[in-house]
Amino acid sequence: MKQMKENKAVGNDGIAFEMIEALGCFGLEKITDIANFVYESENVPDEMIESIFIALPKRPGTIDCQEYRTISLMSHVTKIILRVVLNRNKSIFREKLSDEQFRNKPGKGTRNATLCFRPKKNVLKSKNICIFVS
């Protein structure tokens, strides 16, 4: 819960993060109960899956669809549970990634990949070998 941001819009359940935080240990217990229920029943309640999507204009008065960005308002309870699942699985995913895998790995961002690729690109170019990168 320490990673969650405050003063965010509420989702479809109308529960703000500050409300959950104010409950302290009791709130944490209830979220744990919900997470355990979902895990044991292997069923996520519809209320947790539903989100509200809002299109916000990038520039005021625009009518072009490309000039809008979409935000989704999700239940804060769902966000907390998803954050816990993500954090628990990060270490497992990192172990499975090969050393050649860039992105989603500390010290292995896209800049590092670009820097590793440049010398190889020049060698291939000098040999008239076409390369395609997606």
C-alpha positions in Angstrom: 0.0 0.0 0.0 3.0 2.2 0.4 3.5 2.4 -3.4 -0.1 3.6 -4.0 -0.6 7.3 -4.9 -3.0 9.5 -3.0 -5.6 12.0 -4.3 -6.6 9.8 -7.2 -10.1 9.5 -8.6 -12.2 6.7 -7.3 -13.3 3.7 -9.4 -16.8 2.3 -9.9 -17.0 1.2 -6.2 -16.6 4.8 -4.9 -13.9 3.8 -2.4 -10.9 6.2 -2.3 -7.4 4.9 -1.4 -7.4 7.3 1.5 -10.5 5.6 3.0 -8.7 2.2 2.8 -5.5 3.7 4.3 -7.5 5.3 7.2 -8.8 1.8 8.2 -5.2 0.8 8.9 -4.7 -2.9 9.8 -8.4 -3.6 9.6 -8.5 -2.4 6.0 -5.4 -4.4 5.2 -7.1 -7.5 6.7 -10.2 -7.0 4.6 -8.2 -6.6 1.4 -6.3 -9.8 2.3 -9.6 -11.6 2.8 -10.8 -10.4 -0.6 -7.5 -11.5 -2.3 -7.7 -14.9 -0.6 -11.3 -15.3 -1.6 -10.4 -14.6 -5.3 -7.4 -17.0 -5.1 -9.4 -19.9 -3.5 -12.5 -19.5 -5.6 -10.5 -18.9 -8.8 -13.1 -16.3 -9.7 -12.7 -12.5 -9.8 -16.0 -10.7 -8.9 -17.4 -8.5 -11.7 -17.2 -5.5 -9.5 -13.4 -5.8 -9.4 -13.0 -6.3 -13.2 -15.2 -3.4 -14.3 -13.5 0.0 -15.0 -14.8 3.3 -16.2 -13.1 4.6 -19.3 -12.9 8.4 -19.9 -11.7 10.1 -23.0 -9.8 13.3 -22.3 -8.9 15.8 -25.0 -5.2 16.5 -25.4 -6.2 20.0 -26.7 -9.3 21.9 -25.7 -12.1 21.8 -28.3 -10.7 19.1 -30.4 -13.1 16.7 -32.3 -10.5 14.4 -33.8 -10.3 11.0 -32.0 -6.5 10.9 -32.3 -6.4 14.0 -30.1 -7.8 12.3 -27.1 -6.2 10.1 -24.5 -8.1 7.5 -22.5 -7.9 7.0 -18.8 -9.5 4.2 -16.9 -10.9 4.5 -13.3 -10.3 1.2 -11.6 -11.3 0.1 -8.1 -8.5 0.9 -5.6 -9.0 -2.4 -3.9 -8.3 -4.1 -7.3 -5.2 -1.9 -7.8 -3.8 -2.9 -4.4 -4.3 -6.6 -5.0 -2.8 -6.4 -8.5 0.2 -4.5 -7.1 0.8 -7.3 -4.6 0.6 -10.0 -7.3 2.9 -8.0 -9.6 5.5 -7.4 -6.9 5.5 -11.1 -5.9 5.9 -12.2 -9.5 8.6 -9.7 -10.5 11.4 -11.8 -9.0 10.2 -15.0 -10.7 10.0 -13.2 -14.1 13.5 -11.7 -13.7 15.0 -15.2 -13.0 13.4 -16.5 -16.2 14.6 -13.7 -18.4 17.8 -14.4 -20.3 20.8 -12.0 -20.2 20.0 -11.0 -23.7 16.5 -9.8 -22.7 16.3 -6.0 -22.4 13.5 -3.9 -20.8 11.8 -4.9 -17.5 15.2 -5.7 -16.0 17.3 -3.4 -13.8 20.2 -1.9 -15.8 18.9 -3.4 -19.1 16.8 -0.6 -20.5 16.2 0.3 -24.2 19.1 2.7 -24.1 21.4 -0.2 -23.2 20.0 -2.3 -26.0 20.6 0.5 -28.5 24.2 1.0 -27.4 24.8 -2.8 -27.7 23.2 -2.9 -31.1 25.1 0.0 -32.7 28.5 -1.7 -33.2 26.8 -4.8 -34.7 24.8 -2.6 -37.0 27.9 -1.0 -38.4 29.6 -4.3 -39.1 26.5 -5.7 -40.8 26.1 -2.5 -42.8 29.7 -2.8 -44.0 29.0 -6.3 -45.3 25.8 -5.1 -47.1 23.6 -7.3 -44.9 20.1 -5.9 -44.4 18.8 -5.9 -40.8 15.2 -5.4 -39.7 14.4 -4.4 -36.1 10.9 -4.4 -34.7 
